[in-house]
C-alpha cells in the first residue's frame, strides 16, 4: 500500500480503513453475539462497533476540519470535539445501561476490539506515512 | 444519646468510578496538546507532522477514556 505523503491523505486513508475494520468486527461480533444471546447479542455487537467507529471517526474529522483553521481554531475544534464526544457518549451509555435489548459483555467486547483494532490501523498509517517537513 | 446515622450518601458509585477513570485521559490529552502547542510555536514549519503525531497520542489516550466509559456494561 502506498504511504501517505500529506496529512489530509493520511486522515482520509485512516477513516476508510477504520470503517472497513469496524464493519468486519461488527460482522464477526454479530455472529458471536447471536450465539451468546440471539438478536440482543447482534444488536449489542452492532451498537458497540458503531460507537467505536463514531468515536474514532469524529477525532479524525475534527483533525481534517481543524487543519484548515488557525492554530487556535485547530485546537478549539479538536478539543471541543473531544469534549462534546465524551459528554455525548456518557449520556448514551447512561441511556443504554439496563436496556433490555443490550447484552453488556458483547457490547463491551466488540467496542474494545474495534478500539484496539483502530489504534493498530492508526499506528501503522502514521508509521508508514512519508509526510515532508514542508508540504507543497 | 443514640446516634444511628451521622451522614448519608446516595447515588451510584459508578459515577465516582468514571470520575477516577477520566483523570488519566484528561491529564494525558492535556499533556499531548500542550507539548504540541509548544512545539508548533518553536517550529511552525513542522506543524503538519506534529499534528499527525498529536492525533496518534490523542487516539491512544481517548481509547482509555472510552473503555472507562463502557465498563458499566460489564461490571454493573
Backbone of each chain as ProteinMPNN parsed JSONL, in Angstrom:
{"seq_chain_A": "XXXXXXXXXXXXXXXXXXXXXXXXXXXXXXXXXXXXXXXXXXXXXXXXXXXXXXXXXXXXXXXXXXXXXXXXXXXXXXXXXXXXXXXXXXXXXXXXXXXXXXXXXXXXXXXXXXXXXXXXXXXXXXXXXXXXXXXX", "coords_chain_A": {"N_chain_A": [[0.835, -1.201, 0.0], [0.452, 2.256, -0.788], [2.399, 4.736, 0.871], [1.145, 7.508, 2.835], [1.463, 10.852, 1.694], [0.816, 13.33, 2.539], [-0.808, 15.08, 5.289], [-3.644, 15.274, 5.126], [-4.303, 13.289, 3.299], [-3.47, 11.084, 4.758], [-5.279, 11.136, 6.948], [-7.705, 10.698, 5.632], [-7.278, 8.173, 4.582], [-7.002, 6.663, 6.913], [-9.562, 6.965, 7.931], [-11.138, 5.543, 6.064], [-10.02, 2.952, 6.275], [-10.532, 2.39, 8.961], [-13.299, 2.324, 8.925], [-13.724, 0.041, 7.368], [-12.549, -1.918, 9.012], [-14.111, -1.749, 11.39], [-16.517, -2.5, 10.345], [-15.983, -5.143, 9.722], [-15.456, -6.158, 12.281], [-17.945, -5.709, 13.386], [-19.469, -7.567, 11.93], [-18.288, -10.061, 12.623], [-18.6, -9.898, 15.399], [-21.392, -9.79, 15.531], [-22.149, -12.343, 14.702], [-20.943, -13.877, 16.734], [-22.273, -12.723, 18.904], [-24.868, -13.483, 18.325], [-24.824, -16.19, 18.882], [-24.41, -16.056, 21.58], [-26.563, -14.528, 22.775], [-28.732, -14.471, 20.986], [-30.847, -12.303, 19.062], [-30.513, -9.998, 20.645], [-27.798, -10.058, 21.21], [-26.728, -9.611, 18.683], [-27.623, -6.982, 18.149], [-26.291, -5.648, 20.228], [-23.604, -6.051, 19.5], [-23.534, -4.634, 17.105], [-24.125, -2.028, 17.983], [-21.948, -1.588, 19.7], [-19.69, -1.696, 17.944], [-20.356, 0.363, 16.208], [-20.349, 2.58, 17.916], [-17.623, 2.678, 18.586], [-16.547, 3.256, 16.077], [-17.723, 5.754, 15.452], [-16.679, 7.279, 17.519], [-13.865, 7.193, 17.034], [-13.826, 8.173, 14.402], [-14.816, 10.766, 14.632], [-12.716, 12.134, 15.846], [-10.783, 12.037, 13.826], [-12.124, 13.439, 11.798], [-12.401, 15.912, 13.053], [-9.735, 16.636, 13.111], [-9.206, 16.853, 10.389], [-10.906, 18.97, 9.658], [-10.054, 20.956, 11.451], [-7.416, 21.438, 10.672], [-7.551, 23.202, 8.604], [-7.919, 25.59, 9.745], [-6.842, 28.388, 11.858], [-4.131, 28.176, 14.307], [-5.222, 28.37, 16.909], [-7.894, 27.923, 16.282], [-7.725, 25.319, 15.327], [-6.994, 23.832, 17.656], [-9.204, 24.445, 19.167], [-11.315, 23.233, 17.723], [-10.51, 20.511, 17.737], [-10.217, 19.887, 20.516], [-12.684, 20.765, 21.481], [-14.405, 19.122, 20.054], [-13.647, 16.706, 21.159], [-14.475, 16.974, 23.818], [-17.288, 17.324, 23.546], [-17.893, 14.901, 22.354], [-17.202, 13.05, 24.373], [-19.032, 13.754, 26.397], [-21.427, 13.261, 25.069], [-21.15, 10.513, 24.642], [-21.133, 9.569, 27.279], [-23.738, 10.216, 28.088], [-25.176, 8.629, 26.304], [-24.301, 6.082, 27.041], [-25.395, 5.995, 29.563], [-28.089, 6.009, 28.895], [-28.317, 3.614, 27.526], [-27.643, 1.751, 29.399], [-28.837, -0.947, 31.2], [-30.878, -1.357, 29.428], [-33.204, -3.51, 27.821], [-32.621, -4.752, 25.418], [-29.925, -4.992, 25.276], [-26.829, -6.685, 25.495], [-24.527, -6.628, 27.834], [-21.683, -7.632, 28.104], [-21.163, -8.452, 25.406], [-21.472, -6.061, 23.969], [-19.468, -4.52, 25.218], [-17.127, -6.01, 24.641], [-17.03, -6.008, 21.788], [-16.781, -3.296, 21.378], [-14.301, -2.72, 22.632], [-12.63, -4.364, 21.077], [-12.918, -3.148, 18.559], [-11.895, -0.61, 19.116], [-9.218, -1.175, 19.817], [-8.367, -2.353, 17.45], [-8.664, -0.179, 15.685], [-6.738, 1.496, 16.728], [-4.426, 0.119, 16.067], [-4.528, 0.325, 13.285], [-4.306, 3.134, 13.047], [-1.717, 3.521, 14.09], [-0.105, 2.046, 12.284], [-0.634, 3.439, 9.923], [0.403, 5.993, 10.529], [3.088, 5.382, 11.06], [3.915, 4.422, 8.601], [3.617, 6.588, 6.98], [4.857, 9.163, 4.83], [5.457, 12.053, 5.364], [6.39, 15.152, 4.189], [8.597, 17.671, 5.581], [8.008, 20.307, 4.876], [5.008, 20.989, 3.467], [3.757, 20.803, 0.126]], "CA_chain_A": [[0.0, 0.0, 0.0], [1.263, 3.469, -0.905], [2.388, 5.556, 2.091], [0.539, 8.834, 2.669], [2.503, 11.878, 1.564], [0.425, 14.531, 3.286], [-1.641, 14.762, 6.447], [-5.045, 15.085, 4.717], [-4.365, 11.962, 2.68], [-3.342, 10.12, 5.862], [-6.515, 11.085, 7.729], [-8.76, 10.084, 4.816], [-6.964, 6.749, 4.489], [-7.32, 6.073, 8.218], [-11.023, 6.942, 8.046], [-11.613, 4.432, 5.243], [-9.59, 1.659, 6.827], [-11.242, 2.169, 10.232], [-14.67, 1.934, 8.572], [-13.662, -1.36, 6.942], [-12.264, -2.772, 10.167], [-15.249, -1.809, 12.314], [-17.525, -3.302, 9.651], [-15.573, -6.545, 9.885], [-15.658, -6.525, 13.696], [-19.399, -5.759, 13.597], [-19.988, -8.836, 11.395], [-17.821, -11.173, 13.466], [-19.248, -9.725, 16.704], [-22.815, -10.126, 15.411], [-22.264, -13.812, 14.678], [-20.637, -14.346, 18.093], [-23.363, -12.252, 19.757], [-26.072, -14.283, 18.05], [-24.703, -17.459, 19.613], [-24.462, -15.772, 23.022], [-27.905, -14.153, 23.237], [-29.668, -14.253, 19.884], [-30.966, -10.971, 18.438], [-29.946, -8.99, 21.548], [-26.346, -10.087, 21.026], [-26.43, -8.964, 17.39], [-27.829, -5.538, 18.329], [-25.217, -5.141, 21.093], [-22.354, -6.02, 18.726], [-23.635, -3.547, 16.134], [-24.018, -0.757, 18.713], [-20.568, -1.475, 20.199], [-18.735, -1.338, 16.885], [-20.735, 1.676, 15.68], [-19.859, 3.594, 18.863], [-16.168, 2.786, 18.443], [-16.258, 3.936, 14.801], [-18.093, 7.177, 15.556], [-15.736, 7.894, 18.446], [-12.586, 7.391, 16.34], [-14.008, 8.968, 13.182], [-15.001, 12.18, 14.978], [-11.396, 12.734, 16.08], [-10.14, 12.218, 12.517], [-12.829, 14.519, 11.086], [-12.053, 17.185, 13.689], [-8.378, 16.979, 12.665], [-9.31, 17.273, 8.984], [-11.528, 20.303, 9.624], [-9.231, 21.89, 12.222], [-6.17, 21.756, 9.959], [-7.782, 24.319, 7.681], [-8.106, 26.814, 10.533], [-5.632, 28.879, 12.528], [-3.683, 27.276, 15.378], [-6.222, 28.395, 17.988], [-9.085, 27.265, 15.735], [-7.423, 23.878, 15.267], [-7.121, 23.222, 18.984], [-10.601, 24.61, 19.587], [-12.142, 22.2, 17.084], [-10.115, 19.163, 18.191], [-10.547, 19.703, 21.939], [-14.134, 20.916, 21.632], [-14.99, 17.878, 19.543], [-13.336, 15.661, 22.136], [-15.338, 17.188, 24.99], [-18.679, 17.048, 23.164], [-17.959, 13.466, 22.097], [-17.206, 12.317, 25.647], [-20.305, 14.012, 27.088], [-22.436, 12.518, 24.3], [-21.0, 9.084, 24.89], [-21.546, 9.297, 28.665], [-25.206, 10.253, 28.118], [-25.645, 7.458, 25.56], [-24.03, 4.907, 27.881], [-26.395, 6.04, 30.645], [-29.388, 5.658, 28.326], [-28.321, 2.199, 27.112], [-27.431, 0.872, 30.547], [-30.047, -1.549, 31.733], [-31.871, -1.593, 28.369], [-33.44, -4.957, 27.716], [-32.081, -5.308, 24.188], [-28.458, -4.908, 25.31], [-26.049, -7.665, 26.243], [-23.368, -5.828, 28.253], [-20.36, -8.144, 27.717], [-20.988, -8.445, 23.934], [-21.255, -4.658, 23.579], [-18.159, -4.088, 25.715], [-16.031, -6.685, 23.929], [-16.916, -5.508, 20.406], [-16.284, -1.916, 21.482], [-12.862, -2.758, 22.923], [-11.95, -4.933, 19.904], [-12.904, -2.141, 17.492], [-10.98, 0.474, 19.509], [-7.835, -1.645, 19.713], [-8.095, -2.523, 16.02], [-8.475, 1.126, 15.028], [-5.446, 2.029, 17.177], [-3.399, -0.553, 15.262], [-4.582, 0.965, 11.96], [-3.755, 4.487, 13.189], [-0.269, 3.448, 14.274], [0.526, 1.612, 11.031], [-0.756, 4.53, 8.946], [1.338, 7.071, 10.88], [4.469, 4.905, 10.914], [4.27, 4.228, 7.193], [3.445, 7.847, 6.231], [6.081, 9.91, 4.476], [4.996, 13.441, 5.264], [7.558, 16.036, 4.147], [8.616, 18.714, 6.61], [7.244, 21.421, 4.321], [4.057, 20.453, 2.484], [3.609, 21.626, -1.091]], "C_chain_A": [[0.877, 1.262, 0.0], [1.233, 4.275, 0.4], [1.788, 6.934, 1.819], [1.642, 9.884, 2.593], [2.053, 13.232, 2.086], [-0.636, 14.163, 4.326], [-3.098, 14.49, 6.061], [-5.256, 13.686, 4.142], [-4.332, 10.881, 3.769], [-4.662, 9.98, 6.625], [-7.64, 10.42, 6.938], [-8.55, 8.579, 4.707], [-7.359, 6.032, 5.787], [-8.839, 5.938, 8.385], [-11.615, 5.741, 7.285], [-11.272, 3.083, 5.839], [-10.293, 1.345, 8.138], [-12.677, 1.733, 9.956], [-14.712, 0.464, 8.166], [-13.482, -2.288, 8.143], [-13.459, -2.88, 11.1], [-16.404, -2.592, 11.674], [-17.256, -4.792, 9.836], [-15.836, -7.014, 11.322], [-17.156, -6.606, 14.004], [-19.961, -7.091, 13.087], [-19.587, -10.014, 12.268], [-18.514, -11.118, 14.829], [-20.723, -10.098, 16.661], [-23.03, -11.637, 15.426], [-22.031, -14.367, 16.086], [-21.779, -13.97, 19.036], [-24.632, -13.058, 19.563], [-26.025, -15.596, 18.82], [-24.795, -17.249, 21.125], [-25.895, -15.47, 23.47], [-28.858, -13.787, 22.099], [-29.655, -12.833, 19.347], [-30.371, -9.879, 19.321], [-28.429, -8.905, 21.399], [-25.941, -9.387, 19.744], [-26.532, -7.445, 17.529], [-26.687, -4.941, 19.159], [-23.912, -5.022, 20.323], [-22.377, -4.861, 17.734], [-23.479, -2.191, 16.82], [-22.577, -0.538, 19.174], [-19.609, -1.039, 19.107], [-19.068, 0.028, 16.294], [-20.221, 2.785, 16.596], [-18.359, 3.804, 18.705], [-15.815, 3.533, 17.164], [-16.539, 5.428, 14.906], [-17.079, 7.92, 16.423], [-14.405, 8.201, 17.75], [-12.729, 8.337, 15.161], [-14.152, 10.46, 13.51], [-13.666, 12.876, 15.235], [-10.722, 13.026, 14.744], [-10.795, 13.379, 11.762], [-12.48, 15.875, 11.702], [-10.638, 17.611, 13.3], [-8.424, 17.53, 11.239], [-9.856, 18.702, 8.869], [-10.6, 21.327, 10.285], [-7.966, 22.318, 11.505], [-6.317, 22.948, 9.022], [-7.91, 25.661, 8.41], [-6.769, 27.29, 11.106], [-5.263, 27.916, 13.664], [-4.713, 27.2, 16.506], [-7.492, 27.685, 17.539], [-8.908, 25.761, 15.702], [-7.619, 23.223, 16.633], [-8.54, 23.354, 19.526], [-11.479, 23.512, 19.024], [-11.817, 20.809, 17.637], [-10.531, 18.931, 19.649], [-12.05, 19.835, 22.192], [-14.859, 19.659, 21.175], [-14.818, 16.749, 20.537], [-14.285, 15.744, 23.335], [-16.793, 16.814, 24.678], [-18.895, 15.536, 22.968], [-18.047, 12.665, 23.402], [-18.515, 12.513, 26.403], [-21.42, 13.227, 26.4], [-22.381, 11.031, 24.584], [-21.461, 8.709, 26.299], [-23.073, 9.258, 28.762], [-25.797, 9.021, 27.425], [-25.472, 6.176, 26.385], [-25.049, 4.819, 29.005], [-27.759, 5.58, 30.122], [-29.455, 4.155, 27.989], [-28.218, 1.238, 28.287], [-28.763, 0.343, 31.085], [-31.129, -1.765, 30.693], [-32.007, -3.096, 28.13], [-32.815, -5.575, 26.472], [-30.553, -5.281, 24.134], [-27.876, -6.076, 26.097], [-24.721, -6.99, 26.563], [-22.019, -6.368, 27.787], [-20.127, -8.131, 26.203], [-20.687, -7.029, 23.468], [-19.847, -4.21, 23.98], [-17.026, -4.704, 24.896], [-15.897, -6.211, 22.482], [-16.352, -4.085, 20.401], [-14.77, -1.909, 21.684], [-12.089, -3.314, 21.721], [-11.834, -3.891, 18.797], [-11.94, -1.002, 17.837], [-9.524, 0.033, 19.322], [-7.44, -1.81, 18.243], [-7.844, -1.193, 15.338], [-7.164, 1.767, 15.475], [-4.302, 1.417, 16.377], [-3.337, 0.093, 13.879], [-3.952, 2.359, 12.006], [-2.224, 4.436, 13.249], [0.425, 3.071, 12.981], [0.511, 2.751, 10.008], [0.261, 5.636, 9.244], [2.783, 6.622, 10.661], [4.879, 4.78, 9.453], [4.163, 5.525, 6.382], [4.794, 8.5, 5.958], [5.672, 11.36, 4.249], [6.21, 14.366, 5.263], [7.452, 17.134, 5.2], [7.814, 19.924, 6.143], [6.327, 20.875, 3.234], [3.916, 21.4, 1.299], [2.254, 22.303, -1.091]], "O_chain_A": [[1.896, 1.329, 0.687], [0.163, 4.478, 0.973], [1.906, 7.463, 0.714], [2.627, 9.819, 3.328], [2.83, 14.186, 2.076], [-1.265, 13.107, 4.262], [-3.721, 13.578, 6.605], [-6.233, 13.002, 4.446], [-5.069, 9.897, 3.707], [-5.111, 8.871, 6.914], [-8.437, 9.668, 7.5], [-9.506, 7.803, 4.734], [-7.959, 4.957, 5.768], [-9.334, 4.939, 8.905], [-12.475, 5.025, 7.8], [-12.111, 2.184, 5.904], [-10.618, 0.19, 8.413], [-13.217, 0.878, 10.658], [-15.615, -0.272, 8.563], [-14.168, -3.302, 8.274], [-13.793, -3.973, 11.557], [-17.171, -3.26, 12.368], [-18.167, -5.586, 10.071], [-16.361, -8.103, 11.552], [-17.59, -7.457, 14.781], [-20.828, -7.682, 13.73], [-20.414, -10.857, 12.615], [-18.959, -12.14, 15.353], [-21.255, -10.653, 17.622], [-23.951, -12.146, 16.064], [-22.793, -15.201, 16.575], [-22.207, -14.778, 19.86], [-25.382, -13.292, 20.511], [-27.037, -16.062, 19.342], [-25.204, -18.148, 21.861], [-26.39, -16.072, 24.422], [-29.692, -12.894, 22.244], [-28.595, -12.227, 19.193], [-29.782, -8.929, 18.806], [-27.848, -7.82, 21.454], [-24.945, -8.664, 19.705], [-25.648, -6.711, 17.087], [-26.176, -3.867, 18.839], [-23.193, -4.032, 20.457], [-21.367, -4.184, 17.541], [-22.788, -1.309, 16.31], [-22.045, 0.566, 19.053], [-18.808, -0.126, 19.306], [-18.164, 0.774, 15.917], [-19.72, 3.805, 16.123], [-17.874, 4.935, 18.69], [-14.894, 4.35, 17.156], [-15.721, 6.259, 14.511], [-16.674, 9.038, 16.108], [-13.88, 9.31, 17.853], [-11.876, 9.195, 14.934], [-13.673, 11.313, 12.763], [-13.49, 14.046, 14.896], [-10.164, 14.104, 14.539], [-10.106, 14.201, 11.16], [-12.286, 16.859, 10.99], [-10.364, 18.804, 13.171], [-7.778, 18.527, 10.919], [-9.351, 19.523, 8.104], [-10.384, 22.418, 9.756], [-7.489, 23.435, 11.701], [-5.339, 23.617, 8.688], [-7.999, 26.719, 7.786], [-5.72, 26.688, 10.875], [-5.992, 26.964, 13.943], [-5.037, 26.118, 16.995], [-8.098, 26.937, 18.307], [-9.834, 25.014, 16.014], [-8.306, 22.209, 16.762], [-9.019, 22.484, 20.253], [-12.29, 22.924, 19.741], [-12.714, 20.032, 17.963], [-11.124, 17.902, 19.974], [-12.616, 19.113, 23.012], [-15.798, 19.193, 21.821], [-15.721, 15.936, 20.736], [-14.821, 14.738, 23.8], [-17.44, 16.091, 25.436], [-19.921, 14.978, 23.357], [-18.847, 11.737, 23.526], [-19.051, 11.568, 26.982], [-22.253, 12.607, 27.061], [-23.407, 10.371, 24.747], [-22.095, 7.673, 26.498], [-23.639, 8.389, 29.427], [-26.782, 8.444, 27.888], [-26.351, 5.316, 26.428], [-25.512, 3.736, 29.362], [-28.489, 4.861, 30.805], [-30.495, 3.514, 28.143], [-28.635, 0.083, 28.207], [-29.683, 1.107, 31.38], [-32.192, -2.296, 31.014], [-31.036, -3.845, 28.229], [-32.509, -6.768, 26.454], [-29.957, -5.517, 23.083], [-28.337, -6.417, 27.186], [-23.887, -6.8, 25.678], [-21.27, -5.641, 27.135], [-19.02, -7.833, 25.755], [-19.771, -6.808, 22.677], [-19.128, -3.6, 23.188], [-16.085, -4.013, 24.506], [-14.782, -6.031, 21.993], [-15.555, -3.72, 19.536], [-14.046, -1.188, 20.997], [-11.023, -2.804, 21.379], [-10.784, -3.761, 18.168], [-11.247, -0.487, 16.96], [-8.709, 0.758, 18.752], [-6.331, -1.457, 17.842], [-6.935, -1.07, 14.516], [-6.539, 2.498, 14.707], [-3.33, 2.098, 16.047], [-2.257, 0.376, 13.36], [-3.17, 2.727, 11.129], [-1.532, 5.191, 12.567], [1.423, 3.687, 12.606], [1.501, 2.997, 9.319], [0.903, 6.157, 8.332], [3.604, 7.379, 10.142], [6.038, 5.002, 9.103], [4.573, 5.56, 5.222], [5.732, 8.399, 6.748], [5.556, 11.829, 3.116], [6.981, 14.373, 6.222], [6.36, 17.479, 5.65], [7.039, 20.499, 6.908], [6.79, 20.365, 2.214], [3.95, 22.621, 1.446], [1.931, 23.038, -2.025]]}, "seq_chain_B": "XXXXXXXXXXXXXXXXXXXXXXXXXXXXXXXXXXXXXXXXXXXXXXXXXXXXXXXXXXXXXXXXXXXXXXXXXXXX", "coords_chain_B": {"N_chain_B": [[-27.418, 9.485, 74.454], [-28.56, 8.548, 71.297], [-27.073, 7.895, 68.434], [-27.615, 6.954, 65.245], [-27.292, 7.417, 62.579], [-25.018, 9.297, 61.083], [-24.059, 10.524, 58.741], [-25.09, 10.494, 55.324], [-24.835, 9.098, 52.106], [-26.14, 9.229, 48.872], [-26.809, 7.696, 45.69], [-25.047, 6.621, 42.679], [-22.227, 4.605, 42.8], [-20.733, 4.098, 40.588], [-20.465, 6.425, 39.19], [-18.518, 7.843, 40.566], [-16.435, 6.146, 39.998], [-16.21, 6.544, 37.211], [-15.414, 9.156, 37.217], [-12.87, 8.918, 38.356], [-11.701, 7.386, 36.341], [-11.578, 9.227, 34.335], [-9.612, 10.97, 34.98], [-6.96, 10.164, 34.252], [-6.931, 10.001, 31.261], [-7.64, 12.69, 30.879], [-5.475, 14.18, 31.936], [-3.533, 13.104, 30.277], [-4.315, 13.825, 27.584], [-4.221, 16.564, 27.887], [-1.464, 16.985, 28.347], [-0.396, 16.055, 25.893], [-1.511, 17.883, 24.053], [-0.583, 20.356, 25.077], [2.195, 20.108, 24.77], [2.336, 19.865, 22.022], [1.446, 22.387, 21.182], [3.5, 23.957, 22.222], [5.643, 22.937, 20.698], [4.838, 23.598, 18.073], [4.86, 26.334, 18.274], [7.571, 26.769, 18.556], [8.644, 25.636, 16.191], [7.077, 26.361, 13.575], [6.969, 25.411, 10.952], [6.918, 22.707, 11.135], [4.374, 21.987, 11.71], [2.45, 20.298, 10.426], [3.484, 17.656, 10.634], [3.651, 17.488, 13.4], [0.992, 17.735, 14.163], [-0.107, 15.365, 13.206], [1.272, 13.496, 14.745], [0.367, 14.295, 17.235], [-2.308, 13.652, 16.982], [-2.196, 10.861, 16.978], [-1.328, 10.433, 19.585], [-3.525, 11.477, 20.994], [-5.483, 9.683, 20.123], [-4.712, 7.311, 21.369], [-4.879, 7.975, 24.116], [-7.57, 8.712, 24.346], [-8.802, 6.354, 23.861], [-8.566, 4.996, 26.204], [-10.259, 6.505, 27.822], [-12.695, 5.959, 26.597], [-12.963, 3.211, 26.974], [-13.102, 3.24, 29.74], [-15.562, 4.55, 30.068], [-17.248, 2.628, 29.076], [-17.135, 0.512, 30.802], [-19.248, 0.128, 32.762], [-21.012, -1.554, 31.428], [-20.056, -4.14, 31.67], [-19.377, -4.439, 34.351], [-21.524, -3.717, 35.861]], "CA_chain_B": [[-27.867, 9.913, 73.124], [-28.435, 7.428, 70.355], [-26.861, 8.362, 67.051], [-27.518, 5.791, 64.345], [-26.949, 7.803, 61.213], [-24.365, 10.608, 61.144], [-24.046, 11.108, 57.387], [-25.586, 9.52, 54.349], [-24.601, 9.429, 50.701], [-26.988, 8.447, 47.969], [-26.397, 7.786, 44.287], [-24.397, 5.453, 42.106], [-20.773, 4.652, 42.991], [-20.099, 4.027, 39.265], [-20.163, 7.796, 38.759], [-17.203, 8.141, 41.146], [-15.51, 5.332, 39.201], [-15.921, 7.184, 35.938], [-14.63, 10.364, 37.522], [-11.476, 8.494, 38.517], [-11.211, 6.917, 35.042], [-11.407, 10.377, 33.436], [-8.433, 11.755, 35.377], [-5.806, 9.758, 33.445], [-7.012, 10.543, 29.898], [-7.688, 14.158, 30.93], [-4.091, 14.644, 32.076], [-2.81, 12.649, 29.084], [-4.632, 14.668, 26.431], [-3.712, 17.897, 28.214], [-0.014, 16.992, 28.11], [-0.144, 15.914, 24.448], [-1.861, 19.131, 23.377], [0.292, 21.459, 25.5], [3.518, 19.929, 24.165], [2.23, 20.144, 20.584], [1.395, 23.847, 21.03], [4.876, 24.418, 22.458], [6.492, 22.563, 19.564], [4.456, 24.367, 16.879], [5.324, 27.701, 18.496], [9.02, 26.786, 18.299], [8.93, 25.326, 14.784], [5.78, 26.351, 12.876], [7.041, 24.672, 9.689], [6.699, 21.281, 11.407], [3.001, 21.846, 12.224], [1.768, 19.138, 9.84], [3.998, 16.422, 11.244], [3.327, 17.492, 14.82], [-0.454, 17.495, 14.31], [-0.347, 13.931, 12.999], [1.778, 12.803, 15.939], [-0.548, 14.637, 18.319], [-3.552, 12.888, 16.792], [-1.946, 9.48, 17.428], [-1.305, 10.496, 21.052], [-4.908, 11.661, 21.458], [-6.231, 8.446, 19.855], [-4.388, 6.316, 22.403], [-5.392, 8.366, 25.435], [-9.036, 8.729, 24.387], [-9.244, 4.957, 23.889], [-8.667, 4.668, 27.631], [-11.475, 7.15, 28.329], [-13.855, 5.255, 26.031], [-13.073, 1.923, 27.674], [-13.572, 3.59, 31.086], [-16.999, 4.863, 29.987], [-18.027, 1.438, 28.712], [-17.029, -0.549, 31.818], [-20.502, -0.24, 33.447], [-21.716, -2.616, 30.7], [-19.691, -5.48, 32.154], [-19.223, -4.522, 35.806], [-22.741, -3.29, 36.562]], "C_chain_B": [[-27.618, 8.788, 72.138], [-28.309, 7.955, 68.919], [-26.7, 7.143, 66.153], [-27.049, 6.17, 62.948], [-26.363, 9.225, 61.214], [-24.402, 11.287, 59.771], [-24.499, 10.041, 56.403], [-25.283, 10.015, 52.927], [-25.548, 8.597, 49.854], [-26.485, 8.631, 46.538], [-25.681, 6.523, 43.853], [-22.878, 5.599, 42.203], [-20.04, 4.591, 41.654], [-19.717, 5.408, 38.751], [-18.789, 8.212, 39.289], [-16.132, 7.391, 40.363], [-15.185, 5.994, 37.89], [-15.112, 8.453, 36.14], [-13.158, 10.021, 37.66], [-10.882, 8.087, 37.171], [-10.941, 8.077, 34.09], [-10.145, 11.169, 33.757], [-7.243, 11.456, 34.46], [-5.855, 10.325, 32.036], [-7.025, 12.067, 29.875], [-6.278, 14.74, 31.012], [-3.308, 14.313, 30.803], [-3.045, 13.552, 27.892], [-4.112, 16.088, 26.658], [-2.22, 18.012, 27.932], [0.311, 16.948, 26.623], [-0.376, 17.248, 23.746], [-0.904, 20.257, 23.775], [1.671, 21.33, 24.861], [3.477, 20.208, 22.663], [2.199, 21.655, 20.35], [2.798, 24.432, 21.203], [5.748, 24.178, 21.236], [6.156, 23.373, 18.318], [4.907, 25.822, 17.032], [6.818, 27.816, 18.219], [9.336, 26.599, 16.822], [7.63, 25.213, 13.991], [5.811, 25.543, 11.582], [6.802, 23.178, 9.891], [5.248, 20.989, 11.818], [2.311, 20.581, 11.722], [2.174, 17.833, 10.512], [3.586, 16.341, 12.712], [1.845, 17.214, 15.056], [-0.77, 16.011, 14.161], [0.104, 13.137, 14.223], [0.853, 13.052, 17.127], [-1.83, 13.808, 18.227], [-3.382, 11.441, 17.268], [-1.949, 9.425, 18.961], [-2.706, 10.621, 21.618], [-5.698, 10.37, 21.271], [-5.973, 7.409, 20.946], [-4.985, 6.709, 23.759], [-6.924, 8.337, 25.474], [-9.615, 7.304, 24.361], [-9.466, 4.523, 25.337], [-9.955, 5.25, 28.222], [-12.717, 6.393, 27.853], [-14.07, 3.913, 26.734], [-13.587, 2.168, 29.098], [-15.073, 3.856, 31.107], [-17.84, 3.622, 29.755], [-17.999, 0.352, 29.786], [-18.341, -0.855, 32.566], [-21.26, -1.369, 32.736], [-21.287, -4.007, 31.138], [-19.644, -5.571, 33.665], [-20.491, -4.155, 36.574], [-23.417, -4.491, 37.218]], "O_chain_B": [[-26.563, 8.154, 72.163], [-29.277, 8.388, 68.296], [-25.741, 6.386, 66.298], [-26.482, 5.35, 62.226], [-27.088, 10.214, 61.327], [-24.732, 12.467, 59.657], [-24.313, 8.845, 56.627], [-25.457, 11.191, 52.607], [-25.73, 7.404, 50.095], [-25.813, 9.615, 46.228], [-25.696, 5.503, 44.541], [-22.311, 6.591, 41.745], [-18.874, 4.975, 41.567], [-18.77, 5.553, 37.978], [-17.999, 8.841, 38.584], [-15.056, 7.927, 40.096], [-14.025, 6.019, 37.478], [-14.239, 8.784, 35.339], [-12.296, 10.736, 37.149], [-9.725, 8.387, 36.877], [-10.166, 7.936, 33.144], [-9.659, 11.94, 32.93], [-6.597, 12.373, 33.953], [-4.944, 11.047, 31.631], [-6.48, 12.675, 28.954], [-5.924, 15.658, 30.273], [-2.526, 15.127, 30.312], [-2.093, 14.0, 27.253], [-3.622, 16.732, 25.731], [-1.76, 18.998, 27.357], [1.167, 17.688, 26.14], [0.45, 17.693, 22.949], [-0.461, 21.025, 22.921], [2.258, 22.332, 24.453], [4.442, 20.716, 22.091], [2.847, 22.154, 19.43], [3.226, 25.289, 20.429], [6.484, 25.057, 20.789], [7.052, 23.792, 17.586], [5.289, 26.467, 16.056], [7.282, 28.836, 17.709], [10.18, 27.299, 16.263], [7.133, 24.111, 13.759], [4.773, 25.036, 11.156], [6.516, 22.46, 8.932], [4.933, 19.871, 12.227], [1.664, 19.873, 12.495], [1.334, 17.022, 10.902], [3.221, 15.276, 13.21], [1.477, 16.545, 16.022], [-1.595, 15.465, 14.895], [-0.588, 12.226, 14.678], [0.585, 12.151, 17.922], [-2.363, 13.333, 19.23], [-4.285, 10.865, 17.876], [-2.496, 8.499, 19.558], [-3.047, 9.961, 22.599], [-6.488, 9.991, 22.136], [-6.89, 6.719, 21.391], [-5.533, 5.863, 24.466], [-7.515, 7.986, 26.495], [-10.751, 7.073, 24.775], [-10.406, 3.795, 25.655], [-10.647, 4.6, 29.006], [-13.669, 6.209, 28.61], [-15.198, 3.531, 27.047], [-14.405, 1.401, 29.606], [-15.774, 3.448, 32.033], [-18.995, 3.555, 30.174], [-18.749, -0.621, 29.701], [-18.538, -1.999, 32.975], [-22.06, -2.064, 33.362], [-22.054, -4.96, 31.001], [-19.845, -6.649, 34.223], [-20.529, -4.268, 37.8], [-24.458, -4.34, 37.857]]}, "name": "protein", "num_of_chains": 2, "seq": "XXXXXXXXXXXXXXXXXXXXXXXXXXXXXXXXXXXXXXXXXXXXXXXXXXXXXXXXXXXXXXXXXXXXXXXXXXXXXXXXXXXXXXXXXXXXXXXXXXXXXXXXXXXXXXXXXXXXXXXXXXXXXXXXXXXXXXXXXXXXXXXXXXXXXXXXXXXXXXXXXXXXXXXXXXXXXXXXXXXXXXXXXXXXXXXXXXXXXXXXXXXXXXXXXXXX"}
